[in-house]
């Protein structure tokens, strides 16, 4: 069995098994990928593509939203939306567990799972470099080289229209207030500056009261168009009877740009369990 998994609260989105972009090869450059992400001055790397090209085996478990990476005599575990990786020596032995703290949480962007560039160096022993001028990351290990270019968005959002961190924090706080006190009087008056009329009506009619209070968002918002975006957050709501299983809830808020400001238009909650025994899983 694995030790209790203690993870930092972060954000998330609904996950699917990522489709890998077609890599290009050359004698000098090795593998070139074109779907890196630069968010809030953080370089994020597509985990599955990079790990497999560096000779690692990657497994994905949809129900638990877990990723495993096997390379050499080590297995690495990552839980979507959290900022800590667990590293074990193979065969799995809880006494060998080590932790790697990530700069930013594991994120899912356009269906692909991403990790910060620094983590690739820490976990796979790779040499990493970032060229600020060309916006290009280089990863090299064991004679293999991967160049990751940052993906160019299909639409451009003016900086003046992008969601400031202070606004994201405020919207998160207002969701906490509205959901925890969904029966609160004057809901429309209090939350009209932050929620669309559709969401306010849904809270009033559908009894969306929710008792879990989410912390400040620490992941980047994912823009889905010039006027829509997704903000997801996760929180550990309980431990199992053994104090090892982690019960996680994910909150996904759909945001819209209307009237010159970003508001919450819809909100969805899902739950998952990070099992105590996931250390015994085999990559697929």
Secondary structure as the mmCIF struct_conf table of DSSP 4:
data_model
#
loop_
_struct_conf.conf_type_id
_struct_conf.id
_struct_conf.beg_label_comp_id
_struct_conf.beg_label_asym_id
_struct_conf.beg_label_seq_id
_struct_conf.end_label_comp_id
_struct_conf.end_label_asym_id
_struct_conf.end_label_seq_id
HELX_LH_PP_P HELX_LH_PP_P1 UNK A 2 UNK A 4
STRN STRN1 UNK A 10 UNK A 10
HELX_LH_PP_P HELX_LH_PP_P2 UNK A 17 UNK A 23
STRN STRN2 UNK A 24 UNK A 26
TURN_TY1_P TURN_TY1_P1 UNK A 27 UNK A 29
STRN STRN3 UNK A 30 UNK A 39
TURN_TY1_P TURN_TY1_P2 UNK A 40 UNK A 41
STRN STRN4 UNK A 42 UNK A 46
HELX_RH_AL_P HELX_RH_AL_P1 UNK A 47 UNK A 53
TURN_TY1_P TURN_TY1_P3 UNK A 54 UNK A 55
STRN STRN5 UNK A 57 UNK A 61
TURN_TY1_P TURN_TY1_P4 UNK A 62 UNK A 65
STRN STRN6 UNK A 66 UNK A 71
TURN_TY1_P TURN_TY1_P5 UNK A 72 UNK A 73
STRN STRN7 UNK A 74 UNK A 79
TURN_TY1_P TURN_TY1_P6 UNK A 80 UNK A 81
BEND BEND1 UNK A 83 UNK A 83
STRN STRN8 UNK A 84 UNK A 89
BEND BEND2 UNK A 90 UNK A 91
HELX_LH_PP_P HELX_LH_PP_P3 UNK A 92 UNK A 92
HELX_RH_3T_P HELX_RH_3T_P1 UNK A 94 UNK A 96
STRN STRN9 UNK A 98 UNK A 101
BEND BEND3 UNK A 103 UNK A 104
STRN STRN10 UNK A 107 UNK A 109
TURN_TY1_P TURN_TY1_P7 UNK A 110 UNK A 111
STRN STRN11 UNK A 112 UNK A 116
HELX_RH_AL_P HELX_RH_AL_P2 UNK A 117 UNK A 124
STRN STRN12 UNK A 127 UNK A 131
TURN_TY1_P TURN_TY1_P8 UNK A 132 UNK A 135
STRN STRN13 UNK A 136 UNK A 141
TURN_TY1_P TURN_TY1_P9 UNK A 142 UNK A 143
STRN STRN14 UNK A 144 UNK A 150
HELX_LH_PP_P HELX_LH_PP_P4 UNK A 151 UNK A 153
BEND BEND4 UNK A 154 UNK A 155
HELX_RH_3T_P HELX_RH_3T_P2 UNK A 159 UNK A 161
BEND BEND5 UNK A 162 UNK A 162
HELX_LH_PP_P HELX_LH_PP_P5 UNK A 163 UNK A 164
HELX_RH_AL_P HELX_RH_AL_P3 UNK A 165 UNK A 180
TURN_TY1_P TURN_TY1_P10 UNK A 181 UNK A 183
TURN_TY1_P TURN_TY1_P11 UNK A 185 UNK A 186
HELX_RH_AL_P HELX_RH_AL_P4 UNK A 187 UNK A 191
TURN_TY1_P TURN_TY1_P12 UNK A 192 UNK A 194
STRN STRN15 UNK A 195 UNK A 195
HELX_RH_AL_P HELX_RH_AL_P5 UNK A 197 UNK A 206
TURN_TY1_P TURN_TY1_P13 UNK A 207 UNK A 207
HELX_LH_PP_P HELX_LH_PP_P6 UNK A 212 UNK A 214
BEND BEND6 UNK A 219 UNK A 219
STRN STRN16 UNK A 222 UNK A 223
BEND BEND7 UNK A 224 UNK A 227
STRN STRN17 UNK A 228 UNK A 239
TURN_TY1_P TURN_TY1_P14 UNK A 241 UNK A 242
BEND BEND8 UNK A 243 UNK A 243
BEND BEND9 UNK A 245 UNK A 245
STRN STRN18 UNK A 246 UNK A 258
TURN_TY1_P TURN_TY1_P15 UNK A 259 UNK A 260
STRN STRN19 UNK A 261 UNK A 274
TURN_TY1_P TURN_TY1_P16 UNK A 276 UNK A 277
HELX_RH_3T_P HELX_RH_3T_P3 UNK A 278 UNK A 280
#
